Amino acid sequence: MSAIETNRSLAVGGVGNVVARIAALVSGWNDTRMTRRELSRLSDRELDDIGLCRGDIERIARGF
């Protein structure tokens, strides 16, 4: 009987881990999307002021 309870608690923890990983992925995707959007809204002059060009936006948004 205790083996069943142990397995059940592991299964619940596993589902919780899956949900946490999905939430982290969605959060990371949203951060990337917002960064890309905000940088794209800047003019070329504003990007140059912070040392970036349009070609850098995707790299910066993805955190590379």
SULJOCOR-V211031 format. One line per field, one symbol per residue. phi: phi as a letter, one per 40 degrees, with the letter a starting at -180 (. if undefined). A space follows every 50 residues. Layout:
phi=???
This chain:
phi=.ccccccccccccccccccccccccccccccccccccccccccdcccccb gbbdccdcccccgc
